[in-house]
Amino acid sequence: MFRLSNNLVGILNFITFLLSVPILGAGIWLSHRASTDCEKFLEKPVIALGVFLMVVSLAGLIGACCRVSWLLWVYLLVMFLLIVLLFCFTIFAFVVTNKGAGEVLSGKGYKEYRLGDYSNWLQKRVNNTKNWNRIKSCLQDGKVCQSLSQDKVGETVQQFYAEQLSPIQSGCCKPSNDCGFTYVTPTNWTSTNAATYTNSDCSLWNNEPSILCFNCQACKAGVLDNLKRDWKKVAIINIIFLVFLIIVYSIGCCAFRNNREDNAQPRWKPYP
């Protein structure tokens, strides 16, 4: 006879299996239609996530509903490892995003960002040439500076200084305040004497839309500040997801115990 815990595990895993189908389909679609490095970067993780959810949900569904104890045991083992990994990642996310903040500028609506303000682990990730080339390609494909060059044409320098720019726009789409460049448009600035530069980013600035300050340290810092905010949101979501996983794991343990009890009972009794 089925128990309540077995039914709950079966229903939850059936829903998870249904969710894994579109995730896997999206990964396969990306593998055939991806045209940019960003899309290609997402292709393998999405397929892996879809396959993982499908296999694990099938193990839990069959194990709970068909009373296959060894499958349910594998399912619980995977769930336990997932809980441990999510817990470790959540702690790690809070630790590496604890440092770093934008510098408030007098008379400016936006902040500026310094790479050295962020954790060493994050700095190493963006200072890696291969990693940064991939990130830079995503920024260029995403046209993060296009809104500045198109939507704010005709703005005066004072209007531009009052803008609330995102960390990436502030770091990648304009030169540093240290450079003292002359404003022409939001993404077009006239450089001054290079001998007076105190910030190495100043010599990297280029008015070419595909270059701008994408090679600057400030751009990397802007990306890290944006990543820091996203990771903190993910960490909070992970805490909620961890509570849910622990509840499901507890229900799964009850279902596993039910399986063992049911399988231990004789299926027939001999006549006296």
QUIMO-V803575 format. One record per backbone hydrogen bond with DSSP energy under -0.5 kcal/mol. CO is the residue of the C=O (numbers start at 1). NH is the residue of the N-H. Records with the same first field share a line. If there is no record, write none. Layout:
CO = NH + NH
This chain:
3 = 7
4 = 8
5 = 9
6 = 10
7 = 11
8 = 12
9 = 13
10 = 14
11 = 15
12 = 16
13 = 17
14 = 18
15 = 19
16 = 20
17 = 21
18 = 22
19 = 23
20 = 24
21 = 25
22 = 26
23 = 27
24 = 28
25 = 29
26 = 30
27 = 31
28 = 32
29 = 32 + 33
30 = 34
36 = 40
37 = 41
38 = 42
39 = 43
40 = 44
41 = 45
42 = 46
43 = 47
44 = 48
45 = 49
46 = 50
47 = 51
48 = 52
49 = 53
50 = 54
51 = 55
52 = 56
53 = 57
54 = 58
55 = 59
56 = 60
57 = 61
58 = 62
59 = 63
60 = 64
61 = 65
62 = 66 + 68
63 = 68
67 = 69
68 = 72
69 = 73
70 = 74
71 = 75
72 = 76
73 = 77
74 = 78
75 = 79
76 = 80
77 = 81
78 = 82
79 = 83
80 = 84
81 = 85
82 = 86
83 = 87
84 = 88
85 = 89
86 = 90
87 = 91
88 = 92
89 = 93
90 = 94
91 = 95
92 = 96
93 = 97
95 = 98
96 = 119
102 = 104
103 = 112
105 = 108
110 = 105
112 = 103
114 = 117
115 = 118
119 = 123
120 = 124
121 = 125
122 = 126
123 = 127
124 = 128
128 = 132
129 = 133
130 = 134
131 = 135
132 = 136
133 = 137
134 = 138
135 = 139
136 = 140
137 = 141
138 = 142
139 = 144
140 = 143
143 = 146 + 147
145 = 149
146 = 150
147 = 151 + 152
148 = 152
150 = 153
152 = 155
156 = 160
157 = 161
158 = 162
160 = 163
161 = 109
163 = 165
166 = 170
167 = 171
168 = 172
169 = 173
172 = 213
176 = 179
177 = 180
182 = 190
185 = 184 + 188
188 = 184 + 185
189 = 191
190 = 182
193 = 196
194 = 197
199 = 202
200 = 203
201 = 204 + 205
202 = 205
206 = 212
208 = 211 + 212
211 = 214
212 = 206
213 = 216
216 = 220
217 = 221
218 = 222
219 = 223
220 = 224
221 = 225
222 = 226
223 = 227
224 = 228
225 = 229
226 = 230
227 = 231
228 = 232
229 = 233
230 = 234
231 = 235
232 = 236
233 = 237
234 = 238
235 = 239
236 = 240
237 = 241
238 = 242
239 = 243
240 = 244
241 = 245
242 = 246
243 = 247
244 = 248
245 = 249
246 = 250
247 = 251
248 = 252
249 = 253
250 = 254
251 = 255
252 = 256
253 = 257
254 = 258
255 = 259
256 = 260
257 = 261
258 = 262
259 = 263
260 = 264
261 = 265
